[in-house]
Amino acid sequence: MDILFNVLLLFLGYLFISSFKNKISSNNLSTLKKLAFFHILFGSYYCFFGKGDSIGYWNQAKLMNYDDFLYSIQEDQGTFFMYALNYYPSNILGLSYFTGTMIYSLIGFIGLTYFYLLAIELVPNNPKFKGYYLFPLLFFLPNLHFWSCAVGKDSLLIFCIAFFVYGLMQPFKRMPMIAIGLFFSYLIRPHITLFLLLSFGMAYFLGKKISLLRRILFSVLMIGLAVVILPTVMKFAKIEEASIDSFDKFSNQKVTALSSSNSASAVDISSYPFPLKVLTFLYRPFFFDINGIPSLIASFENLLLLLLSFKVLRNKPISGFKKSPFIIQGMFYFLIIGTLAFSQSLGNLGIMLRMRNMFLPGFIIFILWYLTYLEEQKIAEIKIIQSHLETEK
């Protein structure tokens, strides 16, 4: 059964990539195949060496009976939903943990593919950094794949977020994608659904390149949905009331619990000033945090992201951001809201990497777009100077 399913998964992955044959260039199609192979490697590595919570999600479902399944699917979002979701493949079909990892790897890869397609559609040119083209290089960042191939919430959320965002490119035509993304993210981590609705609700409300009717319709719809699910999010996060004191209490409890763990990646951020908490979430582990090969790889990734961020920040990012496409603005709002929320409550670098991975594709696409925008601005300035010189002659 396991062999049959793994062959079927490879075939489905091939069909999925081939479905874009007439929509993207042959070079991009070839890159998607390389990304798929790269992703499978990380899925295999995670299965045998990563594990963590993922093996628990699979093995617990294998031990469940039908009554347990009904309880899990009715109980609550998050972990219980994961048990219920894995019940059929793990328990009924008796598939191995490796096959389960490959199923989730395919789901995560589908999500990354839609982010890749967003980059193709939204970024007009391929920017360079230190002489190297950044696209598709940034889509091969190891941690982007490591945290989106395991049995668990992270792989599913990459899929959900990508479906939702890609669907918004043509909202009336792709409404099923939007609905699927919101529905499953709500069952997995409802606060991520809240962040998505608030982010793109803001992008619609503030966007100047969108028709007034669409701005009103979608901003009211998304912010309205955010208000509706807020009580569920607060219950999920065990926050008593929507007040600053309650959120501070929740953050402090999370920081204390995570930083006091015996994990080598635990870090006490309770005494950090706000800017340092944000930098810790976005760019650590760094080289002074290295405790093994995974953290060493993550440090090089974070160095690259830090250098690219500096390049963006020193070139008037706000004025450029206002000119960016609506989708990029929404993804950047999503990054900001997620960073503000998680940077205050996480005290473990490994968990920070996992949480940041949900926002990383949007961060990457924003960097690609903005560096392209800077290059276009420079070209435009050169043309103006040349035009003035020719006029003077």
C-alpha positions as CSV (number, residue, x, y, z in Angstrom):
1,M,0.0,0.0,0.0
2,D,2.8,2.4,0.9
3,I,4.7,1.8,-2.3
4,L,1.5,2.3,-4.4
5,F,0.7,5.6,-2.6
6,N,4.3,7.0,-3.0
7,V,4.2,6.2,-6.7
8,L,0.8,7.9,-6.9
9,L,2.1,10.9,-5.1
10,L,5.0,11.3,-7.5
11,F,2.6,11.0,-10.5
12,L,0.2,13.6,-9.0
13,G,3.2,15.9,-8.4
14,Y,4.2,15.5,-12.0
15,L,0.7,16.2,-13.3
16,F,0.4,19.3,-11.1
17,I,3.7,20.7,-12.5
18,S,2.7,19.8,-16.0
19,S,-0.6,21.6,-15.6
20,F,1.3,24.9,-15.9
21,K,3.0,24.0,-19.1
22,N,1.1,26.5,-21.2
23,K,1.1,29.2,-18.5
24,I,4.8,29.7,-17.7
25,S,8.0,29.6,-19.6
26,S,10.0,26.3,-20.1
27,N,12.7,27.7,-17.8
28,N,10.2,28.2,-15.0
29,L,8.7,24.8,-15.6
30,S,12.1,23.3,-15.3
31,T,12.8,25.2,-12.1
32,L,9.5,23.9,-10.6
33,K,10.7,20.4,-11.2
34,K,14.0,21.1,-9.5
35,L,12.1,22.7,-6.6
36,A,9.9,19.5,-6.4
37,F,13.0,17.3,-6.2
38,F,14.6,19.7,-3.6
39,H,11.4,19.6,-1.6
40,I,11.2,15.8,-1.6
41,L,14.8,15.6,-0.3
42,F,13.8,17.8,2.6
43,G,10.7,15.7,3.2
44,S,12.8,12.6,3.4
45,Y,15.3,14.2,5.7
46,Y,12.6,15.5,8.0
47,C,11.0,12.1,8.2
48,F,14.1,10.4,9.5
49,F,15.9,13.2,11.4
50,G,13.4,16.0,12.0
51,K,10.3,14.5,13.4
52,G,9.3,16.7,16.4
53,D,5.5,17.1,16.7
54,S,4.8,15.5,13.3
55,I,5.3,11.9,14.3
56,G,3.0,12.4,17.2
57,Y,0.3,13.7,14.8
58,W,0.6,10.6,12.7
59,N,1.0,8.0,15.4
60,Q,-1.7,9.3,17.6
61,A,-4.2,9.1,14.7
62,K,-3.0,5.5,14.2
63,L,-4.1,4.6,17.7
64,M,-7.5,6.3,17.5
65,N,-10.8,4.5,17.2
66,Y,-13.9,5.9,15.4
67,D,-15.2,7.5,18.6
68,D,-11.9,9.2,19.1
69,F,-12.1,10.5,15.5
70,L,-15.6,11.9,16.1
71,Y,-14.4,13.6,19.3
72,S,-11.4,15.1,17.6
73,I,-13.2,16.5,14.6
74,Q,-15.9,18.0,16.9
75,E,-13.7,19.2,19.7
76,D,-11.7,22.2,18.6
77,Q,-9.3,23.6,16.1
78,G,-5.5,23.0,16.0
79,T,-4.1,19.7,17.3
80,F,-7.4,17.8,17.5
81,F,-8.2,18.7,13.9
82,M,-4.8,17.3,12.9
83,Y,-5.6,14.0,14.6
84,A,-8.9,13.8,12.8
85,L,-7.3,14.7,9.4
86,N,-4.7,12.0,9.8
87,Y,-7.1,9.3,11.0
88,Y,-8.1,8.0,7.5
89,P,-4.6,7.7,5.9
90,S,-2.8,6.6,9.1
91,N,-5.4,4.4,10.8
92,I,-7.8,3.2,8.1
93,L,-5.3,2.8,5.3
94,G,-2.4,1.9,7.6
95,L,0.1,4.1,5.8
96,S,3.5,4.6,7.2
97,Y,4.9,7.8,8.7
98,F,7.1,8.2,5.6
99,T,4.2,8.0,3.3
100,G,2.4,10.5,5.5
101,T,5.4,12.8,5.2
102,M,5.3,12.5,1.4
103,I,1.6,13.4,1.4
104,Y,2.3,16.6,3.4
105,S,5.4,17.3,1.3
106,L,3.2,17.4,-1.8
107,I,0.7,19.7,-0.1
108,G,3.5,22.0,1.0
109,F,5.0,22.0,-2.4
110,I,1.7,22.9,-4.0
111,G,1.6,25.9,-1.7
112,L,5.2,27.0,-2.6
113,T,4.3,26.6,-6.3
114,Y,1.5,29.1,-6.1
115,F,3.9,31.5,-4.3
116,Y,6.3,30.9,-7.2
117,L,3.6,31.7,-9.7
118,L,2.8,34.9,-7.7
119,A,6.4,35.9,-8.1
120,I,6.3,35.3,-11.8
121,E,3.1,37.4,-12.2
122,L,4.0,40.2,-9.8
123,V,7.7,40.8,-10.3
124,P,8.4,42.2,-13.8
125,N,12.2,41.7,-13.8
126,N,14.7,39.6,-12.1
127,P,16.8,41.7,-9.6
128,K,20.4,41.0,-8.9
129,F,22.3,41.1,-5.6
130,K,26.1,41.0,-5.5
131,G,26.0,39.8,-9.1
132,Y,23.5,37.0,-8.6
133,Y,19.9,36.8,-9.8
134,L,17.6,36.5,-6.8
135,F,14.9,34.6,-8.6
136,P,14.4,31.7,-8.3
137,L,17.4,31.5,-5.9
138,L,15.4,32.7,-2.9
139,F,12.8,29.9,-3.4
140,F,15.6,27.4,-2.7
141,L,16.1,28.6,0.9
142,P,16.4,25.4,2.9
143,N,14.2,26.4,5.8
144,L,11.4,27.4,3.4
145,H,11.2,23.7,2.4
146,F,12.2,22.2,5.8
147,W,9.2,23.6,7.5
148,S,6.7,22.9,4.7
149,C,7.2,19.2,4.2
150,A,6.4,17.6,7.5
151,V,3.2,16.0,8.8
152,G,1.7,19.0,10.7
153,K,0.2,22.4,10.7
154,D,3.0,24.3,8.9
155,S,2.8,22.4,5.6
156,L,-1.0,22.8,5.5
157,L,-0.8,26.5,6.4
158,I,1.7,27.2,3.5
159,F,-0.9,25.6,1.2
160,C,-3.8,27.6,2.8
161,I,-2.0,31.0,2.7
162,A,-0.9,30.4,-0.9
163,F,-4.3,29.4,-2.0
164,F,-5.9,32.4,-0.4
165,V,-3.4,34.9,-1.8
166,Y,-3.3,33.4,-5.3
167,G,-7.1,33.3,-5.3
168,L,-7.2,37.1,-4.6
169,M,-5.4,37.8,-7.8
170,Q,-8.7,37.0,-9.6
171,P,-11.2,36.9,-6.6
172,F,-14.4,36.3,-8.6
173,K,-12.9,33.6,-10.8
174,R,-11.0,31.9,-7.9
175,M,-13.4,32.2,-5.1
176,P,-13.2,28.4,-4.3
177,M,-9.4,28.8,-3.7
178,I,-10.1,31.7,-1.3
179,A,-12.7,29.8,0.6
180,I,-10.6,26.6,0.9
181,G,-7.6,28.7,2.1
182,L,-9.7,30.4,4.8
183,F,-11.6,27.4,5.9
184,F,-8.7,25.1,6.5
185,S,-6.5,27.8,8.0
186,Y,-9.3,28.5,10.4
187,L,-9.4,24.9,11.5
188,I,-5.6,24.6,11.9
189,R,-4.7,28.0,13.4
190,P,-7.6,30.4,13.5
191,H,-5.3,33.4,14.5
192,I,-3.6,33.0,11.1
193,T,-7.0,33.3,9.4
194,L,-7.6,36.5,11.4
195,F,-4.2,37.9,10.3
196,L,-5.0,37.1,6.7
197,L,-8.4,38.8,6.8
198,L,-7.0,41.9,8.6
199,S,-4.0,42.2,6.3
200,F,-5.9,42.0,3.0
201,G,-8.8,43.9,4.4
202,M,-6.4,46.7,5.0
203,A,-4.8,46.3,1.6
204,Y,-8.2,46.6,-0.1
205,F,-9.3,49.5,2.1
206,L,-6.1,51.5,1.5
207,G,-5.3,50.4,-2.0
208,K,-5.5,53.1,-4.6
209,K,-5.1,50.9,-7.7
210,I,-8.4,49.1,-7.0
211,S,-11.9,50.2,-8.1
212,L,-13.9,51.8,-5.4
213,L,-16.6,49.2,-5.5
214,R,-14.1,46.3,-5.0
215,R,-12.4,48.2,-2.2
216,I,-15.6,48.7,-0.3
217,L,-16.9,45.2,-1.0
218,F,-13.8,43.2,0.0
219,S,-12.5,45.4,2.8
220,V,-15.9,45.3,4.5
221,L,-16.3,41.6,3.9
222,M,-12.8,40.7,5.2
223,I,-12.7,43.0,8.2
224,G,-16.3,41.9,9.0
225,L,-15.2,38.2,9.0
226,A,-12.2,39.1,11.1
227,V,-14.5,40.6,13.7
228,V,-16.8,37.5,13.6
229,I,-13.9,35.0,14.2
230,L,-12.2,37.2,16.8
231,P,-13.9,35.5,19.8
232,T,-12.9,32.1,18.5
233,V,-9.3,33.2,18.1
234,M,-9.3,34.5,21.7
235,K,-10.7,31.3,23.0
236,F,-8.2,29.3,21.0
237,A,-5.3,31.4,22.4
238,K,-6.9,31.4,25.9
239,I,-7.1,35.2,26.0
240,E,-9.8,36.3,28.4
241,E,-10.7,39.7,26.8
242,A,-9.6,41.9,23.9
243,S,-7.5,44.3,26.0
244,I,-3.9,45.3,26.1
245,D,-3.4,43.8,29.6
246,S,-4.8,40.4,28.4
247,F,-2.5,40.3,25.4
248,D,0.5,41.3,27.5
249,K,-0.4,38.6,30.0
250,F,-0.7,36.0,27.3
251,S,2.6,37.1,25.7
252,N,4.4,37.0,29.0
253,Q,3.1,33.5,29.8
254,K,4.2,32.2,26.4
255,V,7.6,33.7,26.7
256,T,8.2,32.3,30.2
257,A,7.0,28.8,29.1
258,L,9.1,28.6,26.0
259,S,12.3,30.3,27.3
260,S,12.3,28.1,30.4
261,S,12.3,24.9,28.4
262,N,15.3,22.6,28.2
263,S,15.6,23.1,24.5
264,A,19.0,24.3,23.1
265,S,17.2,26.9,21.1
266,A,15.3,28.4,24.0
267,V,16.0,32.1,24.5
268,D,14.7,34.5,27.1
269,I,13.3,37.5,25.3
270,S,11.3,38.9,28.2
271,S,14.0,41.6,28.9
272,Y,14.4,42.5,25.2
273,P,13.2,45.9,24.0
274,F,10.5,45.8,21.4
275,P,12.9,46.4,18.3
276,L,15.2,43.6,19.5
277,K,12.2,41.2,19.8
278,V,11.3,42.0,16.2
279,L,14.8,41.5,14.9
280,T,15.0,38.2,16.9
281,F,11.9,36.9,15.2
282,L,12.9,37.9,11.7
283,Y,16.6,37.2,11.6
284,R,17.6,34.7,14.2
285,P,19.1,32.2,14.7
286,F,22.3,34.1,13.8
287,F,25.9,32.9,13.9
288,F,26.2,33.5,17.7
289,D,23.3,31.1,18.1
290,I,24.8,28.1,16.3
291,N,24.4,24.8,18.1
292,G,24.4,22.4,15.1
293,I,24.2,22.2,11.3
294,P,20.5,23.3,11.0
295,S,21.2,26.5,12.9
296,L,24.3,27.1,10.8
297,I,22.3,26.9,7.6
298,A,19.6,29.1,9.1
299,S,22.2,31.7,10.0
300,F,23.4,32.0,6.4
301,E,19.8,32.3,5.3
302,N,19.2,35.0,7.9
303,L,22.3,36.9,6.9
304,L,21.1,37.0,3.3
305,L,17.6,38.2,4.4
306,L,19.2,40.8,6.6
307,L,21.4,42.2,3.9
308,L,18.5,42.3,1.5
309,S,16.4,44.0,4.1
310,F,19.1,46.7,4.6
311,K,19.1,47.3,0.9
312,V,15.3,47.8,0.9
313,L,15.3,50.0,4.1
314,R,17.9,52.4,2.9
315,N,16.1,53.2,-0.3
316,K,12.8,54.9,0.8
317,P,10.7,51.8,1.2
318,I,7.5,53.6,2.2
319,S,7.2,55.6,-1.0
320,G,7.9,52.4,-3.0
321,F,5.5,50.3,-1.0
322,K,2.7,52.7,-1.9
323,K,3.3,51.9,-5.5
324,S,3.4,48.2,-5.1
325,P,0.6,45.9,-6.3
326,F,-2.3,45.3,-3.9
327,I,-1.3,41.6,-3.4
328,I,2.2,42.6,-2.3
329,Q,0.9,45.2,0.1
330,G,-1.4,42.6,1.6
331,M,1.4,40.1,2.0
332,F,3.5,42.7,3.6
333,Y,0.7,43.7,6.1
334,F,0.5,40.0,6.9
335,L,4.2,39.9,7.6
336,I,3.9,43.0,9.9
337,I,0.9,41.7,11.8
338,G,2.5,38.3,12.2
339,T,5.8,39.7,13.3
340,L,4.2,42.0,15.9
341,A,2.1,39.1,17.3
342,F,4.7,36.4,17.4
343,S,7.8,38.4,18.2
344,Q,6.3,39.3,21.6
345,S,5.3,35.8,22.6
346,L,7.9,33.3,21.3
347,G,11.0,32.4,23.4
348,N,12.4,29.6,21.2
349,L,14.4,30.1,18.1
350,G,13.2,26.8,16.5
351,I,9.6,27.7,17.0
352,M,10.3,31.2,15.6
353,L,11.7,29.7,12.4
354,R,8.5,27.6,12.1
355,M,6.2,30.5,12.7
356,R,8.2,32.9,10.4
357,N,8.0,30.4,7.6
358,M,4.3,31.2,7.1
359,F,5.3,34.8,6.3
360,L,8.6,34.2,4.5
361,P,7.2,33.6,0.9
362,G,5.4,37.0,1.1
363,F,8.6,38.6,2.5
364,I,10.6,37.1,-0.4
365,I,8.2,38.3,-3.0
366,F,8.1,41.8,-1.5
367,I,12.0,41.9,-1.6
368,L,12.0,40.7,-5.2
369,W,9.4,43.3,-6.3
370,Y,11.0,46.2,-4.4
371,L,14.6,45.6,-5.7
372,T,13.1,45.4,-9.2
373,Y,11.3,48.7,-8.6
374,L,14.6,50.3,-7.5
375,E,16.3,49.1,-10.7
376,E,13.5,50.5,-12.8
377,Q,13.7,53.8,-11.0
378,K,17.5,54.0,-11.7
379,I,16.9,53.2,-15.4
380,A,14.2,55.9,-15.6
381,E,16.5,58.5,-13.9
382,I,19.3,57.6,-16.4
383,K,16.9,58.1,-19.3
384,I,15.9,61.5,-18.0
385,I,19.5,62.6,-17.6
386,Q,20.3,61.4,-21.1
387,S,17.2,63.2,-22.5
388,H,18.4,66.5,-20.8
389,L,21.9,66.1,-22.2
390,E,20.5,65.5,-25.7
391,T,18.3,68.6,-25.4
392,E,21.2,70.7,-24.3
393,K,23.2,69.6,-27.4
